[in-house]
Amino acid sequence: MSSACAEVHRLCSLQRRFLFPFDRAHIPRNGLYILFEAGECAHGGDRIVRVGTHTGDDQLPSRLMQHSVRENKDRSIFRKNVGRALLAQVHDPFLEQWDWDLTSREARERYAAALDVAKQAEVERQVSARIQRCFSFVVLAVPDREERLRLEKRIIATISLCDECRPSSHWLGLSSPKDKIRNSGLWQVYGLYRSPLSITELPEIRGFTVSPGPTRFDCE
């Protein structure tokens, strides 16, 4: 499994690296995003810490905006998980409220009296700052929805099964209350340990690359 994972990392390392916030004009409308986090290394380079995509057509830039700029953790499970880890790291009791799903009107009304709105806004700002400071990404332009979803699952599985893709001792995700995040070293809980990419499928990834421009970065 390490050879396939190493090749995925190598191919991604050759792609144009984007930082948050980003210029939407440079992002393909459809595709996968692959996240890296400062201080995390694997296979001689930056370690992939999350793989994601979108379901609706032409929504890749919007999905990335939901993760990094739009401060609503109920529209981005990635934001929610980063916030969970930040709160758990300092044993903040607001974690219980952060877990509330306020998507529906019914839920908003049910929790309205108890929700600490100011604290939630503060944590949202902390999450945005963390993502914009410590994460970067590459994109694979994949126009077909079914192909995007298939590749997303395969790449996630490949990385989660790789013994060499382990988090550093200071990785924020180790503070996550989610076992699957801590154990996998990835900011996700779905698609782990399933059917990985085969070596014969790797040329497909090469076909979806965007443009060269390797970048490494770091943060405190």
C-alpha positions in Angstrom: 0.0 0.0 0.0 2.9 2.4 0.7 4.0 2.4 -3.0 0.5 3.6 -4.2 0.3 6.1 -1.4 3.8 7.4 -2.1 2.9 7.9 -5.8 -0.3 9.8 -4.9 1.8 12.1 -2.7 4.5 12.5 -5.4 1.9 13.4 -8.0 0.2 15.9 -5.7 3.5 17.5 -4.7 4.0 18.4 -8.4 0.8 20.3 -8.6 0.1 24.0 -8.1 -0.3 24.6 -4.4 -3.0 26.9 -3.2 -3.2 28.7 0.1 -6.3 30.0 1.9 -7.9 32.4 1.1 -7.6 31.7 -2.7 -8.6 33.3 -6.0 -11.7 31.4 -7.2 -10.8 32.2 -10.8 -7.8 29.8 -10.5 -9.9 26.8 -9.1 -11.5 24.3 -11.5 -15.3 24.3 -11.1 -15.4 20.5 -10.7 -12.9 18.2 -9.0 -11.2 17.0 -5.9 -9.3 19.0 -3.3 -6.4 17.5 -1.4 -5.3 19.2 1.9 -1.9 19.4 3.5 -1.2 20.8 6.9 2.0 22.6 8.1 4.4 20.4 10.0 2.9 17.1 8.7 5.2 15.0 6.6 5.1 11.7 4.8 7.0 10.0 1.9 9.6 12.7 1.9 7.3 15.6 1.6 4.1 17.2 2.9 1.5 14.7 4.2 -2.0 14.6 2.9 -4.4 15.2 5.8 -7.8 15.3 4.0 -9.3 14.5 0.6 -12.7 15.8 -0.4 -15.0 16.7 -3.3 -18.5 18.1 -4.0 -21.7 16.6 -5.2 -23.4 19.5 -7.1 -22.1 20.6 -10.5 -19.6 23.5 -10.6 -19.3 23.7 -6.8 -15.6 23.0 -6.0 -14.7 26.7 -5.4 -17.9 27.1 -3.2 -17.1 24.0 -1.2 -13.6 25.2 -0.5 -15.0 28.6 0.6 -17.4 26.8 3.0 -14.4 25.1 4.6 -12.2 28.1 4.9 -14.1 31.4 4.8 -17.8 31.0 5.5 -18.1 30.7 9.2 -20.7 28.0 9.6 -19.5 24.7 11.0 -22.7 23.0 10.2 -22.0 23.5 6.5 -18.5 22.0 6.7 -17.7 18.9 8.6 -14.0 19.8 8.2 -14.6 23.1 10.0 -16.6 21.2 12.7 -13.8 18.7 13.2 -11.1 21.3 13.5 -13.2 23.2 16.0 -13.7 20.1 18.0 -10.0 19.4 18.2 -9.2 23.0 19.2 -11.9 22.9 22.0 -10.9 19.5 23.2 -7.2 20.4 23.3 -8.0 23.0 26.0 -10.8 21.0 27.6 -13.3 23.8 26.8 -16.9 22.8 27.8 -18.3 24.7 24.8 -17.4 21.5 22.8 -20.9 20.2 23.8 -22.6 23.2 22.1 -20.2 23.1 19.1 -21.5 19.6 18.4 -25.0 20.8 18.1 -26.3 20.7 14.5 -28.2 24.0 14.0 -28.9 23.4 10.3 -32.7 23.0 10.7 -35.0 25.8 11.9 -36.4 23.4 14.5 -32.9 22.8 16.0 -32.1 26.6 16.0 -35.3 27.2 17.9 -34.7 24.4 20.3 -31.2 25.5 21.2 -31.7 29.3 20.9 -32.0 30.0 24.6 -29.0 27.9 25.6 -26.6 28.7 22.8 -23.6 31.0 23.6 -23.7 32.9 20.3 -20.7 35.1 21.1 -18.6 32.0 22.0 -19.7 30.2 18.8 -18.6 33.2 16.7 -15.3 33.3 18.5 -14.6 29.6 17.8 -15.6 30.1 14.2 -13.0 32.8 13.9 -10.4 30.6 15.5 -11.2 27.8 13.1 -10.9 30.2 10.1 -7.6 31.5 11.3 -6.2 28.0 11.8 -7.3 26.8 8.4 -6.0 29.9 6.6 -2.7 29.8 8.5 -1.8 26.1 8.5 -3.5 24.4 5.5 -2.8 24.4 1.8 -4.3 22.3 -1.0 -4.0 21.1 -4.5 -6.9 20.3 -6.8 -7.5 17.6 -9.4 -9.9 18.7 -12.2 -12.5 15.9 -12.5 -15.6 17.0 -14.5 -17.6 13.8 -14.0 -19.4 13.5 -10.7 -19.3 9.7 -10.4 -15.6 9.7 -11.2 -15.0 12.4 -8.6 -16.7 10.4 -5.9 -15.0 7.1 -6.9 -11.5 8.7 -6.8 -12.2 10.4 -3.5 -13.1 7.1 -1.9 -10.1 5.3 -3.4 -7.6 8.0 -2.4 -8.9 8.2 1.2 -8.7 4.5 1.5 -5.2 4.4 0.1 -3.9 7.0 2.6 -5.7 5.5 5.6 -4.2 2.1 4.9 -0.6 3.4 4.5 1.7 2.6 7.4 4.0 5.5 6.5 1.3 8.2 6.7 1.4 8.8 10.4 0.7 12.1 12.2 3.4 14.0 14.0 3.3 14.1 17.8 2.0 17.7 17.7 -0.7 17.2 15.1 -3.9 19.0 16.2 -6.0 16.0 15.1 -4.6 14.0 18.0 -6.8 16.1 20.3 -9.9 15.3 18.4 -12.7 13.5 20.3 -13.2 11.4 17.2 -11.3 8.1 17.4 -11.2 7.7 13.6 -9.4 11.1 13.2 -6.9 10.3 15.8 -6.2 6.8 14.6 -6.1 7.5 10.8 -4.2 10.8 10.9 -6.8 12.3 8.5 -9.4 15.0 9.1 -12.3 12.6 8.2 -14.2 9.7 9.5 -15.8 8.3 6.3 -14.2 6.2 3.6 -11.3 4.9 5.8 -9.7 1.5 5.3 -11.7 0.5 2.3 -10.7 -0.4 -1.3 -7.5 1.4 -2.2 -6.1 2.6 -5.5 -4.3 0.0 -7.5 -1.1 0.8 -9.3 -2.9 0.5 -12.6 -5.3 3.3 -11.5 -2.6 5.9 -10.8 -2.4 7.1 -14.4 -6.0 8.3 -13.9 -4.8 10.8 -11.3 -2.1 12.1 -13.7 -4.8 12.8 -16.2 -6.6 15.1 -13.8 -3.7 17.3 -12.7 -4.0 21.1 -13.1 -0.6 22.8 -13.4 2.8 22.5 -11.9 4.1 24.6 -9.0 5.3 22.6 -5.9 5.2 24.6 -2.7 6.2 23.8 0.9 5.2 25.9 3.8 5.2 25.9 7.6 3.6 27.7 10.6 3.8 27.8 14.3 
